[in-house]
Amino acid sequence: MSDYNELQLGWCIGYMALKYHMEDALIENNENTQHASWDPPYAIFSKKYYNEINALDHTKKYDYCFIGSINSNHEKRQWVIEFAKKNFTPNSIFINTDKDPNWELLGLFDYSNTMDECFCPKAQPNNQSKHVQYRVVNENLFYFKTMCQSKYVLCPIGDGAWSFRWYEVLMCKSIPIVDNWHDTYRTKEEAMIKYSVVFQDEIEKNIDYEDCILHNTQLFEKFHFL
C-alpha cells in the first residue's frame, strides 16, 4: 500500500498482551502456544474472550467515551482533551486514569479521580506481566460495559504508534474516533483492513451507524480469530 506509514513498525513496541491473547486462542484451537507472538501480523483473540464482551449490555447510553491514561504519550493524546472539551456532553464519560491530584475536571462528563473501578496498567509494577496487560472482562466490567454502551470511543495512540484500545473498542461494537488514519493499524497487514472509523476533525460527518458497526464486526471476526 503506497500510503502505508513505513515508520509505523519502527515505532512499535513489544506489547505482551498480544501474546497472551494469542496464547488463549491457540489453546482454544488445541494448538501449540509456542507459536504465540507479541507482534503477530494480525492481533488474535480467543472467541471466548470476544463472546464475554459480546454478552455485555450494548444499549447505547452514552454518546462519547474515553477511559485511559493521558500521561501516556501526552503530546499525541492532547487532541483527546480538546475534543472532550468541545464535544462531550452530560451523556458522555471521560476518565483520566492517571489519578493525577492536580487534574482539573473538564466538565460534568469528567469522572476522573472519583471512581476506583478504573485500572491503569502503566501505574503497576512489572507492567508487561499478564496480570497487568491482560484485561480480564469480569474484573474490568465498568471499563468494558461503558465502552459497550458508548456510541463512540476516543482511541488515541499509546506508548507506540498504535493503541490496544483499538481492538477493545471494535470488540465492544463501538465506533473508534481517531486522530488520523495511521492510528488505525499496527502492521502493514492490518493497514489493509478497511474499518469504519471517525476522524476527530470530521465528527460532524454523517454515517450510517448500524451499518458501520456491522461492517466492523464482520471484519474483526474475519481477521482477528484463528
Rosetta constraint file for C-alpha pairs under 8 A:
AtomPair CA 1 CA 192 HARMONIC 7.65 0.50
AtomPair CA 4 CA 182 HARMONIC 7.84 0.50
AtomPair CA 4 CA 188 HARMONIC 6.94 0.50
AtomPair CA 4 CA 191 HARMONIC 7.03 0.50
AtomPair CA 5 CA 182 HARMONIC 6.95 0.50
AtomPair CA 6 CA 10 HARMONIC 7.62 0.50
AtomPair CA 7 CA 11 HARMONIC 6.33 0.50
AtomPair CA 8 CA 12 HARMONIC 6.45 0.50
AtomPair CA 8 CA 161 HARMONIC 6.12 0.50
AtomPair CA 8 CA 182 HARMONIC 7.96 0.50
AtomPair CA 8 CA 186 HARMONIC 7.06 0.50
AtomPair CA 8 CA 187 HARMONIC 7.32 0.50
AtomPair CA 9 CA 186 HARMONIC 7.32 0.50
AtomPair CA 9 CA 187 HARMONIC 6.55 0.50
AtomPair CA 11 CA 160 HARMONIC 5.63 0.50
AtomPair CA 11 CA 161 HARMONIC 5.77 0.50
AtomPair CA 12 CA 160 HARMONIC 5.05 0.50
AtomPair CA 12 CA 161 HARMONIC 5.95 0.50
AtomPair CA 12 CA 162 HARMONIC 7.43 0.50
AtomPair CA 12 CA 186 HARMONIC 7.50 0.50
AtomPair CA 13 CA 159 HARMONIC 7.75 0.50
AtomPair CA 13 CA 160 HARMONIC 5.93 0.50
AtomPair CA 14 CA 38 HARMONIC 5.98 0.50
AtomPair CA 14 CA 39 HARMONIC 6.75 0.50
AtomPair CA 15 CA 19 HARMONIC 7.63 0.50
AtomPair CA 15 CA 38 HARMONIC 5.78 0.50
AtomPair CA 15 CA 39 HARMONIC 7.47 0.50
AtomPair CA 15 CA 128 HARMONIC 7.24 0.50
AtomPair CA 16 CA 20 HARMONIC 6.33 0.50
AtomPair CA 16 CA 38 HARMONIC 5.22 0.50
AtomPair CA 16 CA 128 HARMONIC 5.94 0.50
AtomPair CA 16 CA 129 HARMONIC 7.38 0.50
AtomPair CA 16 CA 130 HARMONIC 7.46 0.50
AtomPair CA 16 CA 133 HARMONIC 6.79 0.50
AtomPair CA 17 CA 21 HARMONIC 6.10 0.50
AtomPair CA 17 CA 38 HARMONIC 7.12 0.50
AtomPair CA 17 CA 128 HARMONIC 7.76 0.50
AtomPair CA 17 CA 130 HARMONIC 6.87 0.50
AtomPair CA 17 CA 133 HARMONIC 5.13 0.50
AtomPair CA 17 CA 134 HARMONIC 5.54 0.50
AtomPair CA 18 CA 22 HARMONIC 6.14 0.50
AtomPair CA 18 CA 37 HARMONIC 6.96 0.50
AtomPair CA 18 CA 38 HARMONIC 4.96 0.50
AtomPair CA 18 CA 39 HARMONIC 6.85 0.50
AtomPair CA 18 CA 40 HARMONIC 7.73 0.50
AtomPair CA 18 CA 43 HARMONIC 6.27 0.50
AtomPair CA 18 CA 44 HARMONIC 7.19 0.50
AtomPair CA 19 CA 23 HARMONIC 6.08 0.50
AtomPair CA 19 CA 36 HARMONIC 5.43 0.50
AtomPair CA 19 CA 37 HARMONIC 4.78 0.50
AtomPair CA 19 CA 38 HARMONIC 4.28 0.50
AtomPair CA 19 CA 39 HARMONIC 7.45 0.50
AtomPair CA 20 CA 24 HARMONIC 6.52 0.50
AtomPair CA 20 CA 36 HARMONIC 7.69 0.50
AtomPair CA 20 CA 38 HARMONIC 7.89 0.50
AtomPair CA 20 CA 130 HARMONIC 6.73 0.50
AtomPair CA 20 CA 134 HARMONIC 7.00 0.50
AtomPair CA 21 CA 25 HARMONIC 6.44 0.50
AtomPair CA 21 CA 44 HARMONIC 6.49 0.50
AtomPair CA 21 CA 45 HARMONIC 5.23 0.50
AtomPair CA 21 CA 46 HARMONIC 6.72 0.50
AtomPair CA 21 CA 134 HARMONIC 7.62 0.50
AtomPair CA 22 CA 26 HARMONIC 6.15 0.50
AtomPair CA 22 CA 33 HARMONIC 7.94 0.50
AtomPair CA 22 CA 36 HARMONIC 5.49 0.50
AtomPair CA 22 CA 37 HARMONIC 7.09 0.50
AtomPair CA 22 CA 43 HARMONIC 7.50 0.50
AtomPair CA 22 CA 44 HARMONIC 5.14 0.50
AtomPair CA 22 CA 45 HARMONIC 5.72 0.50
AtomPair CA 22 CA 46 HARMONIC 7.17 0.50
AtomPair CA 23 CA 27 HARMONIC 6.16 0.50
AtomPair CA 23 CA 33 HARMONIC 5.22 0.50
AtomPair CA 23 CA 36 HARMONIC 5.45 0.50
AtomPair CA 24 CA 28 HARMONIC 6.09 0.50
AtomPair CA 24 CA 45 HARMONIC 7.11 0.50
AtomPair CA 24 CA 46 HARMONIC 5.68 0.50
AtomPair CA 25 CA 29 HARMONIC 6.29 0.50
AtomPair CA 25 CA 44 HARMONIC 6.93 0.50
AtomPair CA 25 CA 45 HARMONIC 5.60 0.50
AtomPair CA 25 CA 46 HARMONIC 4.05 0.50
AtomPair CA 25 CA 47 HARMONIC 7.24 0.50
AtomPair CA 25 CA 225 HARMONIC 7.42 0.50
AtomPair CA 25 CA 226 HARMONIC 6.83 0.50
AtomPair CA 26 CA 30 HARMONIC 6.07 0.50
AtomPair CA 26 CA 31 HARMONIC 4.84 0.50
AtomPair CA 26 CA 32 HARMONIC 6.37 0.50
AtomPair CA 26 CA 33 HARMONIC 5.81 0.50
AtomPair CA 26 CA 36 HARMONIC 7.55 0.50
AtomPair CA 26 CA 46 HARMONIC 7.81 0.50
AtomPair CA 26 CA 226 HARMONIC 7.68 0.50
AtomPair CA 27 CA 31 HARMONIC 5.69 0.50
AtomPair CA 27 CA 32 HARMONIC 7.10 0.50
AtomPair CA 27 CA 33 HARMONIC 6.70 0.50
AtomPair CA 28 CA 46 HARMONIC 6.74 0.50
AtomPair CA 29 CA 226 HARMONIC 7.70 0.50
AtomPair CA 39 CA 43 HARMONIC 7.83 0.50
AtomPair CA 40 CA 44 HARMONIC 7.81 0.50
AtomPair CA 41 CA 187 HARMONIC 6.07 0.50
AtomPair CA 41 CA 188 HARMONIC 7.67 0.50
AtomPair CA 41 CA 189 HARMONIC 5.87 0.50
AtomPair CA 41 CA 190 HARMONIC 7.06 0.50
AtomPair CA 42 CA 187 HARMONIC 7.45 0.50
AtomPair CA 42 CA 189 HARMONIC 6.79 0.50
AtomPair CA 42 CA 190 HARMONIC 6.14 0.50
AtomPair CA 42 CA 223 HARMONIC 6.78 0.50
AtomPair CA 42 CA 224 HARMONIC 6.27 0.50
AtomPair CA 43 CA 224 HARMONIC 5.74 0.50
AtomPair CA 44 CA 223 HARMONIC 7.90 0.50
AtomPair CA 44 CA 224 HARMONIC 4.60 0.50
AtomPair CA 44 CA 225 HARMONIC 5.43 0.50
AtomPair CA 44 CA 226 HARMONIC 6.88 0.50
AtomPair CA 45 CA 49 HARMONIC 6.92 0.50
AtomPair CA 45 CA 50 HARMONIC 7.10 0.50
AtomPair CA 45 CA 224 HARMONIC 6.05 0.50
AtomPair CA 45 CA 225 HARMONIC 5.70 0.50
AtomPair CA 45 CA 226 HARMONIC 7.87 0.50
AtomPair CA 46 CA 50 HARMONIC 6.47 0.50
AtomPair CA 46 CA 225 HARMONIC 6.52 0.50
AtomPair CA 46 CA 226 HARMONIC 7.91 0.50
AtomPair CA 47 CA 51 HARMONIC 5.91 0.50
AtomPair CA 47 CA 225 HARMONIC 6.97 0.50
AtomPair CA 48 CA 52 HARMONIC 6.20 0.50
AtomPair CA 49 CA 53 HARMONIC 6.66 0.50
AtomPair CA 49 CA 137 HARMONIC 7.64 0.50
AtomPair CA 50 CA 54 HARMONIC 6.15 0.50
AtomPair CA 50 CA 171 HARMONIC 6.43 0.50
AtomPair CA 51 CA 55 HARMONIC 5.99 0.50
AtomPair CA 52 CA 56 HARMONIC 7.06 0.50
AtomPair CA 52 CA 137 HARMONIC 6.86 0.50
AtomPair CA 53 CA 137 HARMONIC 6.85 0.50
AtomPair CA 53 CA 144 HARMONIC 7.09 0.50
AtomPair CA 53 CA 171 HARMONIC 6.83 0.50
AtomPair CA 53 CA 172 HARMONIC 6.39 0.50
AtomPair CA 54 CA 58 HARMONIC 7.96 0.50
AtomPair CA 54 CA 171 HARMONIC 7.26 0.50
AtomPair CA 54 CA 172 HARMONIC 6.83 0.50
AtomPair CA 56 CA 145 HARMONIC 6.42 0.50
AtomPair CA 56 CA 148 HARMONIC 7.27 0.50
AtomPair CA 57 CA 145 HARMONIC 6.75 0.50
AtomPair CA 57 CA 148 HARMONIC 6.82 0.50
AtomPair CA 57 CA 149 HARMONIC 6.91 0.50
AtomPair CA 58 CA 145 HARMONIC 7.54 0.50
AtomPair CA 58 CA 148 HARMONIC 4.90 0.50
AtomPair CA 58 CA 149 HARMONIC 4.94 0.50
AtomPair CA 58 CA 172 HARMONIC 7.75 0.50
AtomPair CA 58 CA 173 HARMONIC 7.81 0.50
AtomPair CA 59 CA 148 HARMONIC 7.47 0.50
AtomPair CA 59 CA 149 HARMONIC 5.27 0.50
AtomPair CA 60 CA 148 HARMONIC 7.29 0.50
AtomPair CA 60 CA 149 HARMONIC 4.23 0.50
AtomPair CA 60 CA 150 HARMONIC 5.22 0.50
AtomPair CA 60 CA 151 HARMONIC 5.89 0.50
AtomPair CA 61 CA 91 HARMONIC 7.29 0.50
AtomPair CA 61 CA 149 HARMONIC 5.37 0.50
AtomPair CA 61 CA 150 HARMONIC 6.15 0.50
AtomPair CA 61 CA 151 HARMONIC 7.93 0.50
AtomPair CA 62 CA 91 HARMONIC 5.07 0.50
AtomPair CA 62 CA 92 HARMONIC 5.20 0.50
AtomPair CA 62 CA 93 HARMONIC 7.14 0.50
AtomPair CA 62 CA 149 HARMONIC 6.12 0.50
AtomPair CA 62 CA 150 HARMONIC 4.53 0.50
AtomPair CA 62 CA 151 HARMONIC 6.35 0.50
AtomPair CA 63 CA 88 HARMONIC 7.82 0.50
AtomPair CA 63 CA 89 HARMONIC 7.83 0.50
AtomPair CA 63 CA 91 HARMONIC 6.11 0.50
AtomPair CA 63 CA 92 HARMONIC 5.54 0.50
AtomPair CA 63 CA 150 HARMONIC 5.53 0.50
AtomPair CA 63 CA 151 HARMONIC 5.10 0.50
AtomPair CA 63 CA 152 HARMONIC 6.12 0.50
AtomPair CA 64 CA 88 HARMONIC 6.30 0.50
AtomPair CA 64 CA 89 HARMONIC 7.95 0.50
AtomPair CA 64 CA 91 HARMONIC 7.56 0.50
AtomPair CA 64 CA 92 HARMONIC 4.82 0.50
AtomPair CA 64 CA 93 HARMONIC 6.41 0.50
AtomPair CA 64 CA 150 HARMONIC 5.90 0.50
AtomPair CA 64 CA 151 HARMONIC 6.28 0.50
AtomPair CA 64 CA 152 HARMONIC 4.94 0.50
AtomPair CA 64 CA 153 HARMONIC 5.72 0.50
AtomPair CA 64 CA 154 HARMONIC 7.41 0.50
AtomPair CA 65 CA 92 HARMONIC 5.74 0.50
AtomPair CA 65 CA 93 HARMONIC 4.71 0.50
AtomPair CA 65 CA 94 HARMONIC 5.73 0.50
AtomPair CA 65 CA 146 HARMONIC 7.57 0.50
AtomPair CA 65 CA 147 HARMONIC 6.70 0.50
AtomPair CA 65 CA 150 HARMONIC 6.17 0.50
AtomPair CA 65 CA 152 HARMONIC 6.39 0.50
AtomPair CA 65 CA 153 HARMONIC 4.77 0.50
AtomPair CA 65 CA 154 HARMONIC 6.29 0.50
AtomPair CA 66 CA 93 HARMONIC 6.33 0.50
AtomPair CA 66 CA 94 HARMONIC 4.86 0.50
AtomPair CA 66 CA 95 HARMONIC 6.20 0.50
AtomPair CA 66 CA 96 HARMONIC 7.92 0.50
AtomPair CA 66 CA 153 HARMONIC 5.90 0.50
AtomPair CA 66 CA 154 HARMONIC 5.43 0.50
AtomPair CA 66 CA 155 HARMONIC 7.71 0.50
AtomPair CA 67 CA 93 HARMONIC 7.65 0.50
AtomPair CA 67 CA 94 HARMONIC 5.90 0.50
AtomPair CA 67 CA 95 HARMONIC 4.71 0.50
AtomPair CA 67 CA 96 HARMONIC 6.14 0.50
AtomPair CA 67 CA 97 HARMONIC 6.74 0.50
AtomPair CA 67 CA 118 HARMONIC 7.68 0.50
AtomPair CA 67 CA 143 HARMONIC 7.23 0.50
AtomPair CA 68 CA 95 HARMONIC 6.46 0.50
AtomPair CA 68 CA 96 HARMONIC 5.40 0.50
AtomPair CA 68 CA 97 HARMONIC 5.15 0.50
AtomPair CA 68 CA 98 HARMONIC 7.64 0.50
AtomPair CA 68 CA 120 HARMONIC 7.09 0.50
AtomPair CA 69 CA 96 HARMONIC 5.47 0.50
AtomPair CA 69 CA 97 HARMONIC 5.08 0.50
AtomPair CA 69 CA 98 HARMONIC 5.38 0.50
AtomPair CA 69 CA 120 HARMONIC 6.91 0.50
AtomPair CA 70 CA 74 HARMONIC 5.69 0.50
AtomPair CA 70 CA 77 HARMONIC 6.38 0.50
AtomPair CA 70 CA 78 HARMONIC 7.84 0.50
AtomPair CA 70 CA 96 HARMONIC 6.16 0.50
AtomPair CA 70 CA 97 HARMONIC 7.59 0.50
AtomPair CA 70 CA 98 HARMONIC 6.86 0.50
AtomPair CA 71 CA 98 HARMONIC 7.03 0.50
AtomPair CA 72 CA 77 HARMONIC 7.63 0.50
AtomPair CA 72 CA 158 HARMONIC 6.05 0.50
AtomPair CA 72 CA 159 HARMONIC 5.99 0.50
AtomPair CA 73 CA 77 HARMONIC 6.40 0.50
AtomPair CA 73 CA 157 HARMONIC 7.81 0.50
AtomPair CA 73 CA 158 HARMONIC 6.16 0.50
AtomPair CA 73 CA 159 HARMONIC 5.62 0.50
AtomPair CA 74 CA 78 HARMONIC 6.08 0.50
AtomPair CA 76 CA 156 HARMONIC 7.42 0.50
AtomPair CA 76 CA 157 HARMONIC 7.04 0.50
AtomPair CA 77 CA 81 HARMONIC 7.45 0.50
AtomPair CA 77 CA 156 HARMONIC 5.93 0.50
AtomPair CA 77 CA 157 HARMONIC 7.17 0.50
AtomPair CA 78 CA 82 HARMONIC 6.66 0.50
AtomPair CA 79 CA 83 HARMONIC 5.81 0.50
AtomPair CA 79 CA 179 HARMONIC 7.48 0.50
AtomPair CA 80 CA 84 HARMONIC 6.08 0.50
AtomPair CA 80 CA 154 HARMONIC 7.02 0.50
AtomPair CA 80 CA 156 HARMONIC 7.23 0.50
AtomPair CA 81 CA 85 HARMONIC 6.27 0.50
AtomPair CA 81 CA 106 HARMONIC 7.90 0.50
AtomPair CA 82 CA 86 HARMONIC 6.27 0.50
AtomPair CA 83 CA 87 HARMONIC 5.84 0.50
AtomPair CA 83 CA 88 HARMONIC 7.48 0.50
AtomPair CA 83 CA 200 HARMONIC 7.26 0.50
AtomPair CA 84 CA 88 HARMONIC 4.82 0.50
AtomPair CA 84 CA 94 HARMONIC 7.72 0.50
AtomPair CA 84 CA 106 HARMONIC 7.57 0.50
AtomPair CA 85 CA 106 HARMONIC 6.23 0.50
AtomPair CA 85 CA 107 HARMONIC 7.30 0.50
AtomPair CA 88 CA 92 HARMONIC 5.55 0.50
AtomPair CA 88 CA 93 HARMONIC 7.86 0.50
AtomPair CA 88 CA 109 HARMONIC 6.89 0.50
AtomPair CA 89 CA 108 HARMONIC 7.60 0.50
AtomPair CA 89 CA 109 HARMONIC 6.29 0.50
AtomPair CA 90 CA 108 HARMONIC 5.87 0.50
AtomPair CA 90 CA 109 HARMONIC 5.20 0.50
AtomPair CA 91 CA 109 HARMONIC 7.05 0.50
AtomPair CA 92 CA 109 HARMONIC 5.44 0.50
AtomPair CA 93 CA 109 HARMONIC 5.26 0.50
AtomPair CA 93 CA 110 HARMONIC 6.34 0.50
AtomPair CA 93 CA 111 HARMONIC 7.19 0.50
AtomPair CA 93 CA 146 HARMONIC 7.99 0.50
AtomPair CA 94 CA 109 HARMONIC 5.84 0.50
AtomPair CA 94 CA 110 HARMONIC 4.65 0.50
AtomPair CA 94 CA 111 HARMONIC 6.08 0.50
AtomPair CA 94 CA 112 HARMONIC 7.07 0.50
AtomPair CA 95 CA 110 HARMONIC 5.86 0.50
AtomPair CA 95 CA 111 HARMONIC 5.24 0.50
AtomPair CA 95 CA 112 HARMONIC 4.45 0.50
AtomPair CA 95 CA 113 HARMONIC 7.80 0.50
AtomPair CA 96 CA 111 HARMONIC 7.86 0.50
AtomPair CA 96 CA 112 HARMONIC 5.10 0.50
AtomPair CA 96 CA 113 HARMONIC 7.62 0.50
AtomPair CA 97 CA 112 HARMONIC 6.65 0.50
AtomPair CA 97 CA 113 HARMONIC 7.50 0.50
AtomPair CA 97 CA 118 HARMONIC 6.22 0.50
AtomPair CA 97 CA 119 HARMONIC 6.77 0.50
AtomPair CA 97 CA 120 HARMONIC 5.70 0.50
AtomPair CA 98 CA 120 HARMONIC 6.71 0.50
AtomPair CA 98 CA 123 HARMONIC 7.69 0.50
AtomPair CA 99 CA 103 HARMONIC 7.89 0.50
AtomPair CA 99 CA 112 HARMONIC 7.11 0.50
AtomPair CA 99 CA 113 HARMONIC 5.50 0.50
AtomPair CA 100 CA 113 HARMONIC 7.48 0.50
AtomPair CA 101 CA 113 HARMONIC 7.69 0.50
AtomPair CA 103 CA 112 HARMONIC 7.92 0.50
AtomPair CA 105 CA 110 HARMONIC 5.71 0.50
AtomPair CA 105 CA 111 HARMONIC 7.60 0.50
AtomPair CA 105 CA 112 HARMONIC 7.04 0.50
AtomPair CA 106 CA 110 HARMONIC 5.76 0.50
AtomPair CA 111 CA 115 HARMONIC 6.92 0.50
AtomPair CA 117 CA 140 HARMONIC 7.39 0.50
AtomPair CA 117 CA 142 HARMONIC 6.47 0.50
AtomPair CA 117 CA 143 HARMONIC 7.74 0.50
AtomPair CA 118 CA 140 HARMONIC 7.81 0.50
AtomPair CA 118 CA 142 HARMONIC 7.50 0.50
AtomPair CA 118 CA 143 HARMONIC 6.81 0.50
AtomPair CA 119 CA 140 HARMONIC 7.87 0.50
AtomPair CA 120 CA 124 HARMONIC 7.35 0.50
AtomPair CA 121 CA 127 HARMONIC 6.23 0.50
AtomPair CA 121 CA 132 HARMONIC 5.58 0.50
AtomPair CA 121 CA 133 HARMONIC 6.65 0.50
AtomPair CA 122 CA 127 HARMONIC 6.19 0.50
AtomPair CA 123 CA 127 HARMONIC 7.76 0.50
AtomPair CA 124 CA 132 HARMONIC 7.00 0.50
AtomPair CA 126 CA 132 HARMONIC 7.68 0.50
AtomPair CA 127 CA 132 HARMONIC 5.52 0.50
AtomPair CA 127 CA 133 HARMONIC 6.66 0.50
AtomPair CA 128 CA 132 HARMONIC 6.55 0.50
AtomPair CA 128 CA 133 HARMONIC 5.93 0.50
AtomPair CA 129 CA 133 HARMONIC 6.00 0.50
AtomPair CA 130 CA 134 HARMONIC 5.24 0.50
AtomPair CA 131 CA 135 HARMONIC 7.91 0.50
AtomPair CA 135 CA 139 HARMONIC 7.44 0.50
AtomPair CA 135 CA 140 HARMONIC 6.65 0.50
AtomPair CA 136 CA 140 HARMONIC 6.26 0.50
AtomPair CA 137 CA 141 HARMONIC 5.95 0.50
AtomPair CA 137 CA 144 HARMONIC 6.97 0.50
AtomPair CA 140 CA 144 HARMONIC 6.43 0.50
AtomPair CA 141 CA 145 HARMONIC 5.63 0.50
AtomPair CA 142 CA 146 HARMONIC 5.84 0.50
AtomPair CA 143 CA 147 HARMONIC 6.47 0.50
AtomPair CA 144 CA 148 HARMONIC 6.06 0.50
AtomPair CA 144 CA 172 HARMONIC 7.08 0.50
AtomPair CA 145 CA 149 HARMONIC 6.07 0.50
AtomPair CA 146 CA 150 HARMONIC 6.21 0.50
AtomPair CA 147 CA 151 HARMONIC 7.99 0.50
AtomPair CA 147 CA 153 HARMONIC 6.68 0.50
AtomPair CA 147 CA 169 HARMONIC 6.77 0.50
AtomPair CA 147 CA 172 HARMONIC 6.18 0.50
AtomPair CA 147 CA 174 HARMONIC 6.89 0.50
AtomPair CA 148 CA 169 HARMONIC 7.84 0.50
AtomPair CA 148 CA 172 HARMONIC 4.63 0.50
AtomPair CA 148 CA 173 HARMONIC 6.33 0.50
AtomPair CA 148 CA 174 HARMONIC 6.35 0.50
AtomPair CA 149 CA 174 HARMONIC 7.92 0.50
AtomPair CA 150 CA 174 HARMONIC 6.35 0.50
AtomPair CA 151 CA 174 HARMONIC 5.32 0.50
AtomPair CA 151 CA 175 HARMONIC 6.34 0.50
AtomPair CA 152 CA 174 HARMONIC 5.52 0.50
AtomPair CA 152 CA 175 HARMONIC 4.82 0.50
AtomPair CA 152 CA 176 HARMONIC 5.81 0.50
AtomPair CA 152 CA 177 HARMONIC 6.52 0.50
AtomPair CA 153 CA 169 HARMONIC 6.81 0.50
AtomPair CA 153 CA 174 HARMONIC 6.58 0.50
AtomPair CA 153 CA 175 HARMONIC 6.27 0.50
AtomPair CA 153 CA 176 HARMONIC 5.08 0.50
AtomPair CA 153 CA 177 HARMONIC 5.92 0.50
AtomPair CA 154 CA 176 HARMONIC 5.88 0.50
AtomPair CA 154 CA 177 HARMONIC 4.71 0.50
AtomPair CA 154 CA 178 HARMONIC 6.35 0.50
AtomPair CA 155 CA 163 HARMONIC 7.13 0.50
AtomPair CA 155 CA 165 HARMONIC 6.39 0.50
AtomPair CA 155 CA 166 HARMONIC 6.11 0.50
AtomPair CA 155 CA 176 HARMONIC 5.79 0.50
AtomPair CA 155 CA 177 HARMONIC 5.63 0.50
AtomPair CA 155 CA 178 HARMONIC 5.35 0.50
AtomPair CA 156 CA 162 HARMONIC 7.71 0.50
AtomPair CA 156 CA 163 HARMONIC 6.67 0.50
AtomPair CA 156 CA 177 HARMONIC 7.98 0.50
AtomPair CA 156 CA 178 HARMONIC 5.91 0.50
AtomPair CA 156 CA 179 HARMONIC 6.77 0.50
AtomPair CA 156 CA 183 HARMONIC 7.17 0.50
AtomPair CA 157 CA 161 HARMONIC 5.71 0.50
AtomPair CA 157 CA 162 HARMONIC 4.60 0.50
AtomPair CA 157 CA 163 HARMONIC 4.68 0.50
AtomPair CA 157 CA 183 HARMONIC 6.21 0.50
AtomPair CA 158 CA 162 HARMONIC 5.92 0.50
AtomPair CA 158 CA 163 HARMONIC 5.00 0.50
AtomPair CA 158 CA 164 HARMONIC 7.83 0.50
AtomPair CA 159 CA 163 HARMONIC 7.89 0.50
AtomPair CA 161 CA 182 HARMONIC 7.95 0.50
AtomPair CA 161 CA 183 HARMONIC 6.69 0.50
AtomPair CA 161 CA 186 HARMONIC 7.30 0.50
AtomPair CA 162 CA 166 HARMONIC 7.88 0.50
AtomPair CA 162 CA 183 HARMONIC 5.59 0.50
AtomPair CA 162 CA 184 HARMONIC 7.10 0.50
AtomPair CA 162 CA 185 HARMONIC 6.54 0.50
AtomPair CA 162 CA 186 HARMONIC 5.76 0.50
AtomPair CA 163 CA 183 HARMONIC 7.69 0.50
AtomPair CA 164 CA 168 HARMONIC 6.85 0.50
AtomPair CA 165 CA 169 HARMONIC 6.01 0.50
AtomPair CA 166 CA 170 HARMONIC 6.47 0.50
AtomPair CA 166 CA 176 HARMONIC 7.00 0.50
AtomPair CA 166 CA 184 HARMONIC 7.26 0.50
AtomPair CA 167 CA 171 HARMONIC 6.25 0.50
AtomPair CA 168 CA 172 HARMONIC 6.13 0.50
AtomPair CA 169 CA 173 HARMONIC 6.39 0.50
AtomPair CA 169 CA 174 HARMONIC 5.66 0.50
AtomPair CA 169 CA 175 HARMONIC 6.93 0.50
AtomPair CA 169 CA 176 HARMONIC 6.38 0.50
AtomPair CA 170 CA 174 HARMONIC 6.06 0.50
AtomPair CA 170 CA 175 HARMONIC 6.94 0.50
AtomPair CA 170 CA 176 HARMONIC 7.40 0.50
AtomPair CA 170 CA 216 HARMONIC 6.89 0.50
AtomPair CA 170 CA 217 HARMONIC 7.05 0.50
AtomPair CA 170 CA 220 HARMONIC 7.22 0.50
AtomPair CA 171 CA 217 HARMONIC 7.52 0.50
AtomPair CA 171 CA 220 HARMONIC 7.72 0.50
AtomPair CA 173 CA 213 HARMONIC 6.03 0.50
AtomPair CA 173 CA 216 HARMONIC 7.83 0.50
AtomPair CA 173 CA 217 HARMONIC 6.94 0.50
AtomPair CA 174 CA 213 HARMONIC 6.83 0.50
AtomPair CA 175 CA 196 HARMONIC 7.42 0.50
AtomPair CA 175 CA 197 HARMONIC 6.04 0.50
AtomPair CA 175 CA 198 HARMONIC 7.25 0.50
AtomPair CA 175 CA 212 HARMONIC 7.71 0.50
AtomPair CA 175 CA 213 HARMONIC 6.87 0.50
AtomPair CA 176 CA 197 HARMONIC 5.52 0.50
AtomPair CA 176 CA 198 HARMONIC 6.41 0.50
AtomPair CA 177 CA 197 HARMONIC 6.15 0.50
AtomPair CA 177 CA 198 HARMONIC 4.80 0.50
AtomPair CA 177 CA 199 HARMONIC 5.53 0.50
AtomPair CA 177 CA 200 HARMONIC 5.88 0.50
AtomPair CA 178 CA 183 HARMONIC 6.39 0.50
AtomPair CA 178 CA 184 HARMONIC 7.36 0.50
AtomPair CA 178 CA 197 HARMONIC 7.32 0.50
AtomPair CA 178 CA 198 HARMONIC 6.43 0.50
AtomPair CA 178 CA 199 HARMONIC 5.05 0.50
AtomPair CA 178 CA 200 HARMONIC 5.72 0.50
AtomPair CA 179 CA 183 HARMONIC 6.77 0.50
AtomPair CA 179 CA 199 HARMONIC 5.60 0.50
AtomPair CA 179 CA 200 HARMONIC 5.37 0.50
AtomPair CA 179 CA 201 HARMONIC 7.57 0.50
AtomPair CA 180 CA 184 HARMONIC 7.64 0.50
AtomPair CA 180 CA 199 HARMONIC 6.01 0.50
AtomPair CA 180 CA 200 HARMONIC 7.71 0.50
AtomPair CA 181 CA 199 HARMONIC 7.76 0.50
AtomPair CA 184 CA 191 HARMONIC 7.28 0.50
AtomPair CA 185 CA 190 HARMONIC 5.31 0.50
AtomPair CA 185 CA 191 HARMONIC 5.13 0.50
AtomPair CA 186 CA 190 HARMONIC 6.27 0.50
AtomPair CA 186 CA 191 HARMONIC 7.19 0.50
AtomPair CA 187 CA 191 HARMONIC 6.20 0.50
AtomPair CA 188 CA 192 HARMONIC 6.81 0.50
AtomPair CA 189 CA 193 HARMONIC 7.46 0.50
AtomPair CA 193 CA 219 HARMONIC 7.44 0.50
AtomPair CA 195 CA 215 HARMONIC 7.36 0.50
AtomPair CA 195 CA 216 HARMONIC 5.58 0.50
AtomPair CA 195 CA 219 HARMONIC 7.24 0.50
AtomPair CA 196 CA 212 HARMONIC 5.73 0.50
AtomPair CA 196 CA 213 HARMONIC 7.85 0.50
AtomPair CA 196 CA 215 HARMONIC 7.25 0.50
AtomPair CA 196 CA 216 HARMONIC 6.33 0.50
AtomPair CA 198 CA 202 HARMONIC 6.68 0.50
AtomPair CA 198 CA 203 HARMONIC 6.41 0.50
AtomPair CA 199 CA 203 HARMONIC 6.49 0.50
AtomPair CA 207 CA 212 HARMONIC 7.63 0.50
AtomPair CA 208 CA 212 HARMONIC 6.21 0.50
AtomPair CA 209 CA 213 HARMONIC 6.33 0.50
AtomPair CA 210 CA 214 HARMONIC 6.21 0.50
AtomPair CA 211 CA 215 HARMONIC 6.00 0.50
AtomPair CA 212 CA 216 HARMONIC 6.11 0.50
AtomPair CA 213 CA 217 HARMONIC 6.05 0.50
AtomPair CA 214 CA 218 HARMONIC 6.19 0.50
AtomPair CA 215 CA 219 HARMONIC 6.37 0.50
AtomPair CA 216 CA 220 HARMONIC 6.05 0.50
AtomPair CA 217 CA 221 HARMONIC 6.16 0.50
AtomPair CA 218 CA 222 HARMONIC 6.19 0.50
AtomPair CA 219 CA 223 HARMONIC 6.18 0.50
AtomPair CA 220 CA 224 HARMONIC 5.51 0.50
AtomPair CA 220 CA 225 HARMONIC 7.90 0.50
AtomPair CA 221 CA 225 HARMONIC 6.11 0.50
